[in-house]
Amino acid sequence: MLKEDLITIAEYLYGDTWQTSYIAYDLEIGTRTVRAWLTGTPIKASIAKDICKLVRKKQKAFRDLEKILKKYE
């Protein structure tokens, strides 16, 4: 995964003011690792898969939230 893709994903998941601690917490890794990726350390394929799983988990949560919100439209 490219660091640009990681940044885009993080911005969608956590907003424009996201911090490395947010994605580190969700991936159960250290913030130093995330900062290393942002400075050019390659992101391993296994981590990219974990990020994909995280996005899918968040998507499911938003679908569930959408069901709740429809009651108030």
The 8 nearest C-alpha neighbors of each residue, nearest first, counted from 0:
[[1, 42, 47, 2, 4, 44, 5, 43],
 [0, 2, 4, 3, 5, 42, 41, 36],
 [1, 3, 5, 4, 37, 6, 36, 0],
 [4, 2, 6, 1, 5, 7, 0, 37],
 [3, 5, 7, 1, 2, 6, 8, 0],
 [6, 4, 2, 8, 3, 7, 9, 1],
 [5, 7, 9, 3, 4, 8, 10, 2],
 [8, 6, 4, 10, 5, 9, 3, 11],
 [9, 7, 5, 11, 10, 6, 4, 12],
 [10, 8, 12, 6, 11, 7, 13, 5],
 [9, 11, 14, 15, 7, 13, 8, 12],
 [12, 10, 8, 9, 14, 13, 7, 15],
 [11, 13, 9, 10, 14, 8, 54, 57],
 [12, 14, 17, 10, 9, 11, 15, 21],
 [15, 13, 10, 16, 17, 11, 12, 9],
 [14, 16, 10, 17, 13, 11, 9, 18],
 [15, 17, 14, 18, 13, 10, 9, 19],
 [18, 16, 13, 14, 15, 10, 9, 19],
 [17, 19, 20, 21, 16, 22, 13, 9],
 [18, 20, 21, 30, 22, 33, 23, 34],
 [19, 21, 23, 18, 30, 22, 24, 29],
 [22, 20, 24, 19, 23, 18, 25, 17],
 [21, 23, 25, 24, 20, 19, 26, 9],
 [24, 22, 20, 28, 26, 30, 21, 25],
 [23, 25, 27, 21, 22, 26, 20, 28],
 [24, 26, 22, 27, 23, 21, 53, 28],
 [27, 25, 23, 24, 28, 22, 49, 50],
 [28, 26, 24, 25, 23, 29, 22, 30],
 [29, 27, 23, 26, 24, 30, 32, 25],
 [28, 30, 31, 32, 23, 27, 33, 24],
 [29, 31, 33, 32, 23, 20, 19, 34],
 [32, 30, 34, 29, 33, 35, 19, 28],
 [33, 31, 35, 30, 34, 29, 36, 28],
 [32, 34, 36, 30, 35, 31, 19, 37],
 [35, 33, 37, 31, 36, 32, 30, 38],
 [36, 34, 32, 38, 33, 37, 40, 31],
 [37, 35, 40, 33, 39, 38, 34, 41],
 [36, 38, 34, 35, 39, 2, 33, 40],
 [39, 37, 35, 36, 40, 34, 2, 33],
 [38, 40, 36, 37, 41, 35, 2, 42],
 [39, 41, 36, 35, 38, 42, 37, 2],
 [42, 40, 39, 36, 43, 0, 1, 2],
 [41, 43, 0, 36, 46, 40, 44, 47],
 [42, 44, 46, 45, 41, 47, 0, 48],
 [43, 45, 47, 46, 48, 42, 0, 49],
 [46, 44, 48, 43, 47, 49, 42, 50],
 [47, 45, 49, 48, 43, 44, 50, 42],
 [48, 46, 44, 50, 49, 45, 0, 51],
 [47, 49, 51, 45, 46, 50, 44, 52],
 [48, 50, 46, 52, 51, 47, 53, 45],
 [49, 51, 53, 47, 48, 52, 46, 54],
 [52, 50, 48, 54, 53, 49, 47, 55],
 [53, 51, 49, 55, 50, 54, 56, 48],
 [52, 54, 50, 56, 51, 55, 49, 57],
 [55, 53, 57, 51, 56, 52, 58, 50],
 [54, 56, 58, 52, 57, 53, 59, 51],
 [57, 55, 53, 59, 54, 58, 52, 60],
 [56, 58, 60, 54, 59, 55, 53, 61],
 [59, 57, 55, 61, 60, 56, 54, 62],
 [60, 58, 62, 56, 61, 57, 63, 55],
 [59, 61, 57, 63, 58, 62, 64, 56],
 [60, 62, 64, 58, 63, 59, 65, 57],
 [63, 61, 65, 59, 64, 60, 58, 66],
 [64, 62, 60, 61, 66, 65, 59, 67],
 [63, 65, 61, 67, 66, 62, 60, 68],
 [64, 66, 62, 68, 67, 63, 61, 69],
 [67, 65, 63, 64, 69, 68, 62, 70],
 [66, 68, 64, 65, 69, 70, 63, 71],
 [67, 69, 65, 70, 71, 66, 64, 72],
 [70, 68, 71, 72, 66, 67, 65, 64],
 [69, 71, 68, 67, 72, 66, 65, 64],
 [72, 70, 69, 68, 67, 66, 65, 64],
 [71, 69, 70, 68, 67, 65, 66, 64]]
